[in-house]
């Protein structure tokens, strides 16, 4: 799967992460993974709350003060409170973003407007804690509760990076699936392709989704689709683990009981064991399993998204 062969995914992003000089000090926080690597597959919709609100660059720093239930956005030195203006702008901006067909958002960490978690929040004594949420990020997450969100700092974690990108590509496939209409048959096809991927995230939600797909005609198709999407996003947000991956790969191995030679089976089991022990990344056993899927022509496994959930060129499974 190359960048040229797929339609780009639209993601919202904090403008400074693209290299735009919009920060309080007139600088940026250019993230080259986002622009040079992921950017081959993504079309970004940049947002800078402060600049779009009309604040100058450079400008006085802002901070969050108060309590988690009553955050106020104020200038650090002057104390001027711009909470109401920012919230009014954010409400209007997220409504505008409905037209952008976004598949997620990548926020600037620690920002009092755009940090999605653990932003410094100063109490009445001027002491900081990390219970704050950026005002724009909060408005976005409340307005788009099903869309995946991340921030630049967390994306340095290989597992979180793999998980987020896996979700946005799954959401892309979901939208492609419903582009020609929502039918029971199309939902069964989508679910069948994603079974092992769902199992790798949450066996419990995997079972719930299977029951949902199998419900009778007494439940309207539109309701089934809405419930399925909610479960899909909930399940994929639960991170995979080494144990879950091993479980899925052993499940895959079960399809070759009558085909693998004793040596081939031992080879796969040894590679899976080495992965479980942390001696090699996930890409190694997955590559070996894909080899045998092609060799022995397993049609069900060939269509399983789990074995290639995002472009190989991103090399995400080389690091998990």
Backbone as numpy.savetxt, mean C-alpha at the origin, in Angstrom:
# Nx Ny Nz CAx CAy CAz Cx Cy Cz
6.79 -8.19 -16.57 5.94 -7.00 -16.57 6.83 -5.76 -16.57
6.87 -5.04 -17.67 7.73 -3.87 -17.75 6.91 -2.60 -17.57
7.62 -1.50 -17.30 6.93 -0.23 -17.09 6.18 0.21 -18.34
6.69 -0.18 -19.51 6.08 0.24 -20.74 4.79 -0.53 -21.04
4.61 -1.69 -20.43 3.49 -2.57 -20.78 2.27 -2.39 -19.90
2.33 -1.50 -18.91 1.19 -1.33 -18.03 0.78 0.14 -17.95
-0.51 0.33 -17.71 -1.01 1.68 -17.49 -0.56 2.13 -16.10
-0.12 3.35 -16.01 0.45 3.82 -14.74 -0.62 3.99 -13.66
-0.19 3.70 -12.43 -1.04 3.86 -11.26 -0.95 5.30 -10.78
-2.07 5.89 -10.43 -2.08 7.27 -9.96 -2.01 7.29 -8.43
-0.98 7.96 -7.93 -0.78 8.07 -6.48 -0.66 9.53 -6.08
-1.29 9.88 -4.97 -1.05 11.18 -4.38 0.29 11.15 -3.66
0.96 12.30 -3.57 2.27 12.33 -2.91 2.53 13.74 -2.39
3.24 13.82 -1.29 3.68 15.12 -0.79 4.69 15.70 -1.78
4.45 16.93 -2.21 5.23 17.54 -3.29 6.73 17.52 -3.04
7.14 17.73 -1.78 8.56 17.82 -1.48 9.30 16.52 -1.78
8.58 15.38 -1.77 9.21 14.09 -2.03 9.58 13.92 -3.50
8.99 14.76 -4.35 9.32 14.73 -5.78 10.46 15.69 -6.11
10.96 16.38 -5.09 12.05 17.32 -5.32 11.61 18.76 -5.44
10.33 19.02 -5.25 9.84 20.39 -5.34 10.25 21.17 -4.08
10.75 22.37 -4.29 11.27 23.19 -3.18 10.14 23.96 -2.50
9.41 23.22 -1.68 8.21 23.80 -1.05 8.27 23.74 0.48
9.35 23.25 1.04 9.41 23.12 2.48 9.64 24.47 3.17
9.46 24.49 4.48 9.54 25.73 5.25 10.87 26.45 5.05
11.94 25.68 4.81 13.27 26.28 4.64 13.63 26.52 3.17
12.65 26.33 2.31 12.90 26.52 0.88 13.51 25.32 0.20
13.67 24.24 0.93 14.28 23.03 0.37 13.25 21.98 -0.01
13.73 20.75 -0.19 12.87 19.62 -0.57 13.36 18.37 0.14
12.67 17.28 -0.05 13.06 15.98 0.49 12.96 14.93 -0.61
13.64 15.20 -1.72 13.54 14.34 -2.90 13.83 12.88 -2.55
12.90 12.01 -2.89 13.05 10.57 -2.65 13.25 9.90 -4.01
14.47 9.46 -4.28 14.79 8.94 -5.61 14.14 7.58 -5.87
13.84 6.81 -4.83 13.10 5.56 -5.07 11.73 5.88 -5.66
11.09 6.90 -5.12 9.75 7.26 -5.59 9.80 7.78 -7.02
10.78 8.62 -7.34 10.79 9.24 -8.67 11.45 8.36 -9.73
12.53 7.68 -9.38 13.30 6.97 -10.39 12.96 5.48 -10.52
12.50 4.88 -9.43 12.19 3.44 -9.47 10.69 3.21 -9.54
9.98 3.54 -8.48 8.53 3.37 -8.49 7.88 4.28 -9.53
8.51 5.41 -9.79 7.98 6.37 -10.74 7.84 5.84 -12.16
8.51 4.75 -12.48 8.36 4.12 -13.80 6.98 3.51 -13.97
6.32 3.24 -12.85 5.01 2.58 -12.88 3.89 3.46 -12.34
4.25 4.66 -11.87 3.30 5.51 -11.16 3.24 6.90 -11.77
2.05 7.46 -11.81 1.86 8.86 -12.16 1.45 9.57 -10.87
2.25 10.54 -10.44 2.01 11.18 -9.15 1.12 12.42 -9.28
0.31 12.61 -8.24 -0.50 13.82 -8.09 0.05 14.53 -6.85
0.92 15.53 -7.04 1.57 16.17 -5.89 0.65 17.13 -5.14
0.82 17.14 -3.81 0.05 18.04 -2.95 1.00 18.61 -1.89
0.98 19.93 -1.72 1.68 20.57 -0.61 0.67 21.45 0.12
0.18 21.01 1.26 -0.86 21.77 1.98 -0.48 23.21 2.26
0.73 23.43 2.74 1.13 24.78 3.13 1.14 25.74 1.93
1.78 25.32 0.84 1.86 26.17 -0.34 0.48 26.37 -0.96
-0.30 25.29 -1.04 -1.63 25.40 -1.64 -2.57 26.24 -0.77
-2.27 26.32 0.52 -3.03 27.19 1.41 -2.67 28.65 1.21
-1.53 28.89 0.57 -1.11 30.25 0.30 0.06 30.75 1.13
0.70 29.84 1.90 1.84 30.25 2.72 3.08 30.39 1.84
3.99 31.29 2.21 5.19 31.52 1.40 6.25 30.45 1.63
7.21 30.41 0.73 8.39 29.55 0.87 9.63 30.40 0.65
10.54 30.48 1.64 10.47 29.83 2.96 9.44 30.50 3.88
9.22 29.89 5.06 8.21 30.39 5.98 8.55 29.96 7.40
7.88 30.54 8.34 8.05 30.15 9.74 7.57 28.70 9.92
8.25 27.95 10.76 7.87 26.56 10.99 6.52 26.47 11.70
5.84 25.35 11.42 4.56 25.07 12.05 4.70 23.91 13.01
3.80 23.83 13.97 3.77 22.69 14.89 2.34 22.40 15.30
2.13 21.16 15.75 0.84 20.78 16.31 0.89 20.95 17.81
-0.16 21.54 18.38 -0.25 21.69 19.84 -1.62 21.20 20.28
-1.73 20.87 21.56 -3.00 20.44 22.12 -3.01 18.97 22.49
-4.13 18.32 22.23 -4.31 16.91 22.54 -4.68 16.16 21.26
-4.56 14.83 21.26 -4.92 14.07 20.06 -6.35 14.35 19.58
-7.25 14.63 20.51 -8.64 14.90 20.14 -8.88 16.35 19.74
-7.92 17.20 20.02 -8.06 18.62 19.69 -6.70 19.20 19.30
-6.27 18.82 18.12 -4.99 19.31 17.61 -5.17 20.70 17.01
-4.21 21.56 17.27 -4.21 22.89 16.66 -2.89 23.06 15.90
-2.97 23.68 14.73 -1.80 23.92 13.90 -1.40 25.39 14.05
-0.23 25.63 14.62 0.19 27.00 14.91 1.62 27.24 14.43
1.93 28.51 14.18 3.31 28.87 13.87 4.13 28.81 15.15
5.32 28.23 15.06 6.13 27.95 16.24 6.51 29.19 17.03
6.85 30.28 16.35 7.32 31.48 17.04 6.18 32.45 17.36
5.40 32.78 16.35 4.36 33.79 16.56 3.16 33.23 17.31
2.95 31.93 17.21 1.79 31.33 17.87 0.50 31.47 17.09
0.55 32.08 15.90 -0.67 32.26 15.11 -1.28 30.90 14.77
-2.58 30.78 14.97 -3.30 29.53 14.78 -3.95 29.51 13.40
-3.57 28.54 12.56 -4.16 28.45 11.22 -4.94 27.14 11.05
-5.36 26.55 12.16 -6.07 25.27 12.12 -7.32 25.33 11.26
-8.16 26.32 11.50 -9.44 26.40 10.78 -9.22 26.56 9.28
-8.25 27.39 8.91 -7.96 27.58 7.49 -7.46 26.29 6.86
-6.55 25.59 7.56 -6.01 24.35 7.02 -7.09 23.28 6.90
-7.94 23.16 7.90 -8.99 22.14 7.86 -9.99 22.43 6.75
-10.33 23.71 6.56 -11.26 24.06 5.50 -10.65 23.76 4.13
-9.37 24.11 3.98 -8.69 23.81 2.72 -8.61 22.30 2.49
-8.25 21.54 3.55 -8.10 20.09 3.42 -9.41 19.43 3.03
-10.51 19.88 3.61 -11.83 19.32 3.27 -12.13 19.52 1.80
-11.83 20.71 1.29 -12.06 21.00 -0.12 -11.10 20.21 -1.01
-9.85 20.10 -0.59 -8.83 19.43 -1.41 -9.12 17.94 -1.55
-9.49 17.28 -0.47 -9.75 15.83 -0.58 -10.97 15.57 -1.46
-11.93 16.49 -1.44 -13.08 16.34 -2.33 -12.64 16.45 -3.78
-11.72 17.37 -4.05 -11.19 17.53 -5.41 -10.43 16.28 -5.85
-9.75 15.63 -4.90 -8.94 14.45 -5.23 -9.79 13.24 -5.63
-11.09 13.31 -5.36 -11.98 12.23 -5.80 -11.91 12.06 -7.32
-11.64 13.16 -8.03 -11.62 13.13 -9.50 -10.32 12.55 -10.05
-9.33 12.33 -9.19 -8.00 11.92 -9.65 -7.82 10.41 -9.78
-8.81 9.65 -9.34 -8.74 8.18 -9.43 -7.46 7.65 -8.77
-7.20 8.13 -7.56 -5.99 7.72 -6.84 -6.09 6.29 -6.35
-4.93 5.63 -6.29 -4.85 4.28 -5.71 -4.13 4.30 -4.37
-3.86 5.50 -3.84 -3.17 5.60 -2.56 -2.48 6.95 -2.44
-1.76 7.12 -1.33 -1.05 8.38 -1.08 0.23 8.09 -0.30
1.29 8.80 -0.65 2.55 8.72 0.09 2.81 10.08 0.73
2.79 10.12 2.05 2.91 11.36 2.80 4.35 11.61 3.25
4.64 12.87 3.58 5.92 13.23 4.19 5.84 12.99 5.68
6.70 12.14 6.18 6.68 11.80 7.59 7.00 13.01 8.47
6.45 13.01 9.67 6.71 14.00 10.72 6.15 15.39 10.43
5.51 15.56 9.29 4.97 16.87 8.93 3.69 17.16 9.70
3.53 18.38 10.25 2.31 18.72 10.99 1.09 18.82 10.09
1.30 18.85 8.78 0.16 18.83 7.86 0.00 17.46 7.20
1.13 16.78 6.93 1.06 15.57 6.09 1.55 14.28 6.75
2.05 14.33 7.96 2.48 13.09 8.61 1.29 12.22 8.97
1.33 10.94 8.61 0.17 10.07 8.84 0.14 9.47 10.25
1.25 9.56 10.98 1.29 9.05 12.35 2.55 9.56 13.04
2.55 9.48 14.36 3.72 9.79 15.18 4.32 11.17 14.89
3.46 12.14 14.64 3.90 13.52 14.46 4.02 14.17 15.84
5.02 15.02 16.03 5.18 15.70 17.31 3.96 16.55 17.63
3.43 16.34 18.83 2.28 17.08 19.32 2.67 17.66 20.67
2.66 18.98 20.77 3.12 19.65 22.00 1.96 19.88 22.95
2.14 19.46 24.22 1.07 19.64 25.20 1.09 21.06 25.77
0.23 21.31 26.75 0.08 22.66 27.29 1.34 23.17 27.98
2.22 22.23 28.33 3.49 22.62 28.97 4.62 22.77 27.95
4.30 22.57 26.68 5.32 22.69 25.64 6.16 21.45 25.46
5.73 20.35 26.08 6.47 19.09 25.95 5.92 18.28 24.78
6.79 17.75 23.91 6.30 17.00 22.74 6.08 15.52 23.04
5.06 14.97 22.40 4.88 13.51 22.34 4.72 13.17 20.85
4.47 11.92 20.56 4.35 11.52 19.16 2.95 11.00 18.84
1.94 11.67 19.38 0.56 11.24 19.18 -0.16 12.04 18.11
0.57 12.92 17.42 -0.07 13.77 16.43 -0.25 13.12 15.07
-1.21 13.65 14.32 -1.46 13.25 12.93 -1.59 14.53 12.13
-0.88 14.63 11.02 -0.96 15.82 10.18 -2.40 16.11 9.76
-2.79 17.37 9.75 -4.18 17.73 9.50 -4.67 17.31 8.12
-3.84 17.49 7.10 -4.26 17.06 5.77 -4.29 15.53 5.68
-3.26 14.88 6.22 -3.23 13.41 6.19 -4.46 12.84 6.89
-4.84 13.42 7.99 -6.01 12.96 8.75 -7.27 13.11 7.90
-7.41 14.28 7.26 -8.58 14.51 6.41 -8.62 13.53 5.25
-7.45 13.25 4.65 -7.39 12.32 3.52 -7.79 10.92 3.96
-7.23 10.44 5.05 -7.50 9.07 5.50 -8.96 8.90 5.92
-9.56 9.94 6.45 -10.98 9.86 6.83 -11.87 9.88 5.59
-11.47 10.63 4.58 -12.27 10.75 3.36 -12.13 9.51 2.47
-10.93 8.90 2.46 -10.67 7.72 1.64 -10.23 6.55 2.53
-11.13 6.03 3.37 -10.72 5.02 4.35 -10.19 3.72 3.75
-10.53 3.41 2.50 -10.09 2.16 1.91 -8.77 2.29 1.15
-8.36 3.51 0.83 -7.14 3.66 0.05 -5.90 3.42 0.91
-4.90 2.72 0.38 -3.65 2.51 1.12 -2.86 3.81 1.23
-2.25 4.02 2.37 -1.41 5.21 2.58 -0.10 4.77 3.23
0.95 5.52 2.94 2.25 5.29 3.58 2.97 6.63 3.66
4.11 6.63 4.37 4.96 7.81 4.38 6.38 7.42 4.02
7.15 8.43 3.61 8.47 8.16 3.06 9.37 7.41 4.04
9.34 7.76 5.31 10.21 7.10 6.28 9.91 5.62 6.42
8.63 5.27 6.50 8.23 3.87 6.65 8.56 3.06 5.39
8.59 3.71 4.24 8.88 2.99 3.01 10.35 2.57 2.90
11.17 3.00 3.84 12.55 2.50 3.90 12.61 1.10 4.49
11.52 0.66 5.12 11.43 -0.70 5.65 11.03 -1.63 4.50
11.86 -2.63 4.16 11.57 -3.49 3.00 10.20 -4.16 3.07
9.80 -4.60 4.27 8.52 -5.27 4.40 7.35 -4.34 4.17
7.42 -3.14 4.74 6.35 -2.16 4.56 6.29 -1.68 3.11
7.46 -1.52 2.51 7.52 -1.10 1.10 6.87 -2.15 0.20
7.24 -3.41 0.39 6.67 -4.50 -0.39 5.16 -4.55 -0.21
4.71 -4.39 1.04 3.29 -4.49 1.34 2.49 -3.39 0.66
2.97 -2.15 0.77 2.25 -1.01 0.19 2.17 -1.15 -1.33
3.27 -1.49 -1.97 3.29 -1.58 -3.43 2.46 -2.76 -3.90
2.45 -3.82 -3.13 1.59 -4.96 -3.44 0.12 -4.54 -3.45
-0.26 -3.71 -2.47 -1.65 -3.26 -2.38 -2.03 -2.39 -3.57
-1.15 -1.44 -3.94 -1.54 -0.53 -5.02 -1.65 -1.27 -6.36
-0.84 -2.29 -6.56 -0.97 -3.07 -7.80 -2.21 -3.96 -7.76
-2.57 -4.44 -6.58 -3.80 -5.23 -6.45 -5.01 -4.34 -6.70
-4.98 -3.14 -6.18 -6.08 -2.20 -6.40 -6.20 -1.86 -7.88
-5.08 -1.76 -8.56 -5.10 -1.54 -10.01 -5.81 -2.69 -10.73
-5.47 -3.92 -10.35 -6.12 -5.08 -10.97 -7.61 -5.11 -10.65
-7.97 -4.71 -9.43 -9.37 -4.65 -9.04 -10.14 -3.69 -9.94
-9.58 -2.51 -10.16 -10.26 -1.51 -10.99 -10.36 -1.96 -12.44
-9.34 -2.67 -12.91 -9.41 -3.22 -14.26 -10.50 -4.28 -14.35
-10.67 -5.04 -13.27 -11.67 -6.10 -13.24 -13.09 -5.55 -13.33
-13.33 -4.41 -12.68 -14.70 -3.86 -12.64 -14.96 -2.87 -13.77
-13.93 -2.61 -14.60 -14.08 -1.62 -15.67 -15.19 -1.99 -16.65
-15.39 -3.29 -16.85 -16.42 -3.75 -17.80 -17.71 -4.17 -17.10
-17.86 -3.75 -15.85 -19.07 -4.08 -15.12 -18.82 -5.05 -13.97
-19.70 -5.00 -12.99 -19.58 -5.86 -11.81 -20.51 -7.06 -11.96
-19.90 -8.22 -12.17 -20.66 -9.45 -12.30 -20.13 -10.50 -11.34
-20.97 -11.45 -11.00 -20.52 -12.54 -10.11 -19.35 -13.29 -10.73
-19.43 -13.51 -12.04 -18.37 -14.26 -12.72 -17.03 -13.55 -12.66
-17.06 -12.24 -12.87 -15.81 -11.47 -12.83 -15.22 -11.48 -11.43
-16.08 -11.44 -10.42 -15.59 -11.46 -9.04 -14.94 -12.81 -8.72
-15.53 -13.88 -9.21 -14.97 -15.22 -8.99 -13.59 -15.32 -9.64
-13.46 -14.78 -10.85 -12.17 -14.81 -11.56 -11.12 -14.03 -10.77
-11.48 -12.82 -10.32 -10.54 -12.00 -9.55 -10.15 -12.72 -8.27
-11.11 -13.25 -7.55 -10.83 -13.91 -6.28 -9.95 -15.15 -6.48
-10.24 -15.91 -7.52 -9.46 -17.12 -7.79 -7.99 -16.77 -8.03
-7.73 -15.70 -8.78 -6.35 -15.30 -9.08 -5.61 -14.82 -7.82
-6.34 -14.30 -6.85 -5.72 -13.68 -5.68 -5.77 -14.55 -4.43
-6.22 -15.79 -4.55 -6.39 -16.64 -3.37 -5.12 -16.79 -2.55
-4.02 -17.14 -3.20 -2.78 -17.38 -2.45 -2.22 -16.07 -1.88
-2.41 -14.97 -2.59 -1.97 -13.68 -2.07 -2.73 -13.34 -0.79
-4.03 -13.55 -0.81 -4.85 -13.28 0.38 -4.46 -14.20 1.53
-4.19 -15.45 1.21 -3.79 -16.42 2.22 -2.49 -16.01 2.89
-1.60 -15.38 2.13 -0.30 -14.96 2.67 -0.44 -13.78 3.63
-1.56 -13.08 3.56 -1.77 -11.94 4.45 -2.62 -12.32 5.66
-3.71 -13.04 5.43 -4.61 -13.38 6.53 -5.46 -14.59 6.19
-5.12 -15.76 6.72 -5.95 -16.94 6.48 -7.41 -16.73 6.91
-7.61 -15.97 7.97 -8.98 -15.73 8.46 -9.79 -14.92 7.45
-9.23 -13.82 6.98 -9.94 -12.98 6.02 -10.06 -13.69 4.68
-9.08 -14.50 4.34 -9.14 -15.33 3.13 -10.39 -16.22 3.17
-10.67 -16.81 4.33 -11.85 -17.67 4.45 -13.14 -16.85 4.37
-13.14 -15.68 4.99 -14.33 -14.83 4.94 -14.64 -14.39 3.51
-13.59 -14.08 2.75 -13.79 -13.64 1.37 -14.29 -14.79 0.50
-13.83 -15.99 0.78 -14.32 -17.15 0.04 -15.80 -17.36 0.27
-16.25 -17.20 1.52 -17.68 -17.33 1.84 -18.48 -16.23 1.16
-17.92 -15.04 1.11 -18.62 -13.91 0.51 -18.85 -14.14 -0.98
-17.82 -14.64 -1.66 -17.94 -14.90 -3.11 -18.98 -15.98 -3.39
-19.18 -16.88 -2.43 -20.06 -18.02 -2.64 -21.52 -17.76 -2.23
-21.84 -16.55 -1.74 -23.21 -16.30 -1.29 -24.18 -16.37 -2.45
-25.43 -16.64 -2.12 -26.45 -16.80 -3.15 -26.97 -15.49 -3.70
-27.97 -15.61 -4.56 -28.51 -14.45 -5.26 -29.36 -13.54 -4.37
-29.59 -13.99 -3.11 -30.38 -13.16 -2.22 -29.64 -11.88 -1.82
-28.32 -11.88 -2.01 -27.52 -10.68 -1.73 -27.20 -10.00 -3.06
-27.45 -8.70 -3.13 -27.23 -7.96 -4.36 -25.74 -7.93 -4.72
-25.48 -7.99 -6.03 -24.10 -8.01 -6.51 -23.33 -6.77 -6.06
-23.98 -5.62 -6.10 -23.31 -4.38 -5.70 -22.87 -4.45 -4.25
-23.69 -5.04 -3.39 -23.33 -5.16 -1.97 -22.17 -6.12 -1.78
-22.19 -7.22 -2.54 -21.09 -8.19 -2.46 -19.77 -7.53 -2.86
-19.80 -6.74 -3.92 -18.59 -6.05 -4.37 -18.08 -5.07 -3.31
-19.00 -4.33 -2.70 -18.60 -3.36 -1.67 -17.99 -4.09 -0.47
-18.62 -5.17 -0.05 -18.11 -5.93 1.10 -16.78 -6.59 0.76
-16.66 -7.07 -0.48 -15.43 -7.74 -0.89 -14.26 -6.76 -0.89
-14.47 -5.56 -1.44 -13.40 -4.57 -1.49 -12.96 -4.18 -0.08
-13.90 -4.03 0.83 -13.56 -3.68 2.21 -12.70 -4.77 2.85
-13.08 -6.03 2.62 -12.29 -7.14 3.17 -10.93 -7.25 2.48
-10.90 -6.99 1.18 -9.65 -7.05 0.42 -8.64 -6.06 0.99
-9.06 -4.82 1.19 -8.15 -3.81 1.71 -7.77 -4.10 3.17
-8.71 -4.59 3.95 -8.41 -4.94 5.34 -7.39 -6.08 5.41
-7.59 -7.09 4.57 -6.69 -8.23 4.58 -5.29 -7.89 4.13
-5.19 -7.11 3.04 -3.87 -6.79 2.50 -3.08 -5.85 3.41
-3.77 -5.10 4.26 -3.06 -4.22 5.20 -2.39 -5.01 6.32
-2.82 -6.25 6.51 -2.16 -7.11 7.50 -0.89 -7.66 6.85
0.23 -7.35 7.44 1.49 -7.72 6.80 1.70 -9.22 6.72
2.34 -9.63 5.65 2.76 -11.02 5.55 3.91 -11.26 6.53
4.16 -12.52 6.83 5.27 -12.90 7.70 5.99 -14.08 7.05
7.16 -14.37 7.55 7.89 -15.54 7.04 7.06 -16.80 7.20
6.42 -16.94 8.35 5.61 -18.13 8.60 4.46 -18.25 7.60
3.80 -17.13 7.32 2.69 -17.15 6.37 3.17 -17.49 4.97
4.32 -16.93 4.58 4.87 -17.24 3.25 5.22 -18.72 3.15
5.82 -19.25 4.17 6.17 -20.67 4.16 4.92 -21.53 4.01
3.87 -21.16 4.72 2.61 -21.89 4.64 2.07 -21.90 3.21
2.10 -20.74 2.56 1.60 -20.64 1.19 2.48 -21.44 0.23
3.78 -21.35 0.39 4.68 -22.07 -0.52 4.54 -23.58 -0.35
4.32 -24.03 0.87 4.07 -25.47 1.07 2.75 -25.88 0.44
1.78 -24.97 0.49 0.50 -25.20 -0.18 0.71 -25.35 -1.68
1.54 -24.48 -2.26 1.85 -24.56 -3.69 2.53 -25.88 -4.02
3.43 -26.28 -3.16 4.17 -27.52 -3.38 3.23 -28.72 -3.45
2.11 -28.64 -2.75 1.16 -29.74 -2.74 0.57 -30.04 -4.11
0.61 -29.07 -5.02 0.06 -29.27 -6.35 0.97 -30.13 -7.22
2.20 -30.40 -6.74 3.18 -31.15 -7.53 3.43 -32.55 -6.99
2.54 -33.03 -6.14 2.78 -34.32 -5.49 3.14 -35.44 -6.46
2.47 -35.47 -7.60 2.65 -36.57 -8.53 3.64 -36.25 -9.64
4.24 -35.05 -9.58 5.09 -34.63 -10.70 6.55 -34.44 -10.33
6.81 -33.83 -9.19 8.20 -33.59 -8.81 8.93 -34.90 -8.53
10.16 -34.97 -8.97 10.98 -36.12 -8.59 11.39 -35.94 -7.12
11.92 -36.97 -6.55 12.35 -36.90 -5.15 13.40 -35.82 -4.96
14.32 -35.73 -5.91 15.38 -34.72 -5.83 14.81 -33.31 -5.95
13.85 -33.13 -6.86 13.24 -31.80 -7.04 12.47 -31.37 -5.80
11.73 -32.31 -5.22 10.98 -31.99 -4.01 11.93 -31.62 -2.88
13.01 -32.35 -2.75 13.98 -32.06 -1.70 14.63 -30.71 -1.93
14.88 -30.37 -3.19 15.46 -29.07 -3.51 14.54 -27.94 -3.07
13.25 -28.05 -3.38 12.30 -27.01 -3.00 12.20 -26.90 -1.48
12.09 -28.03 -0.81 11.97 -28.03 0.66 13.19 -27.39 1.31
14.36 -27.66 0.75 15.59 -27.09 1.32 15.62 -25.58 1.14
15.20 -25.12 -0.03 15.19 -23.67 -0.29 14.18 -22.97 0.62
13.02 -23.59 0.80 12.01 -23.02 1.70 12.55 -22.97 3.13
13.25 -24.03 3.54 13.85 -24.06 4.88 14.90 -22.96 5.04
15.70 -22.77 4.02 16.71 -21.71 4.06 16.07 -20.33 4.15
14.96 -20.16 3.43 14.23 -18.89 3.52 13.68 -18.69 4.94
13.09 -19.74 5.49 12.54 -19.66 6.85 13.63 -19.31 7.86
14.83 -19.78 7.62 15.95 -19.54 8.54 16.61 -18.18 8.32
16.13 -17.44 7.32 16.70 -16.12 7.05 17.98 -16.15 6.24
18.27 -17.27 5.59 19.50 -17.41 4.82 19.38 -16.88 3.40
18.15 -16.69 2.95 17.94 -16.17 1.60 16.62 -15.44 1.54
16.46 -14.49 0.60 15.23 -13.72 0.51 14.11 -14.51 -0.16
12.91 -13.97 -0.08 11.72 -14.64 -0.61 11.82 -14.91 -2.10
12.51 -14.06 -2.83 12.57 -14.21 -4.28 13.16 -15.56 -4.70
14.02 -16.15 -3.87 14.69 -17.40 -4.25 13.71 -18.57 -4.30
12.96 -18.89 -3.22 12.00 -19.99 -3.34 10.89 -19.69 -4.34
10.48 -18.42 -4.45 9.43 -18.08 -5.40 9.90 -18.34 -6.84
11.15 -18.00 -7.13 11.69 -18.23 -8.47 11.75 -19.72 -8.78
12.14 -20.51 -7.79 12.20 -21.97 -8.00 10.81 -22.54 -8.22
9.83 -22.10 -7.45 8.46 -22.58 -7.63 7.92 -22.18 -9.00
8.21 -20.96 -9.44 7.78 -20.54 -10.78 8.39 -21.41 -11.87
9.64 -21.83 -11.64 10.30 -22.71 -12.61 9.52 -24.02 -12.77
9.14 -24.62 -11.64 8.42 -25.90 -11.72 6.99 -25.71 -12.21
6.40 -24.55 -11.95 5.06 -24.28 -12.47 5.09 -24.25 -14.00
6.12 -23.64 -14.55 6.27 -23.62 -16.01 6.62 -25.01 -16.55
7.51 -25.67 -15.86 7.97 -26.99 -16.33 6.83 -28.00 -16.38
6.00 -28.00 -15.34 4.94 -29.00 -15.25 3.57 -28.45 -15.63
3.54 -27.23 -16.16 2.32 -26.63 -16.72 1.13 -26.74 -15.76
1.24 -26.01 -14.68 0.16 -25.97 -13.70 -0.74 -24.76 -13.98
-1.88 -24.93 -14.63 -2.71 -23.79 -15.04 -3.25 -22.96 -13.87
-3.65 -23.62 -12.78 -4.18 -22.88 -11.64 -3.10 -22.00 -11.02
-1.92 -22.56 -10.85 -0.84 -21.80 -10.23 -0.30 -20.72 -11.16
-0.35 -20.94 -12.46 0.14 -19.96 -13.42 -0.58 -18.63 -13.27
-1.86 -18.69 -12.90 -2.65 -17.45 -12.81 -2.60 -16.82 -11.42
-1.88 -17.43 -10.48 -1.85 -16.91 -9.11 -0.98 -15.66 -9.00
-1.62 -14.56 -8.61 -0.93 -13.27 -8.47 0.17 -13.33 -7.43
0.01 -14.17 -6.42 0.98 -14.27 -5.33 2.40 -14.48 -5.85
2.53 -15.22 -6.94 3.85 -15.58 -7.45 4.51 -14.44 -8.21
3.74 -13.38 -8.52 4.30 -12.19 -9.17 3.34 -11.02 -8.97
3.27 -10.48 -7.74 2.26 -9.47 -7.43 2.58 -8.06 -7.90
3.84 -7.83 -8.27 4.27 -6.53 -8.75 5.47 -6.73 -9.67
5.86 -5.72 -10.44 6.94 -5.89 -11.42 8.24 -6.40 -10.79
8.83 -7.38 -11.44 10.09 -7.96 -10.96 11.19 -6.90 -10.89
11.10 -5.91 -11.79 12.13 -4.89 -11.85 12.23 -4.06 -10.56
11.17 -4.03 -9.77 11.21 -3.30 -8.51 12.05 -4.01 -7.45
12.29 -5.31 -7.65 13.17 -6.11 -6.79 12.74 -6.10 -5.32
11.46 -6.00 -5.07 10.97 -5.89 -3.70 11.20 -7.16 -2.90
11.01 -8.31 -3.56 11.16 -9.57 -2.84 12.62 -10.01 -2.70
13.51 -9.22 -3.23 14.95 -9.47 -3.01 15.36 -9.08 -1.60
14.49 -8.37 -0.89 14.87 -7.80 0.40 13.94 -8.22 1.54
13.03 -9.18 1.29 12.13 -9.63 2.36 12.22 -11.16 2.49
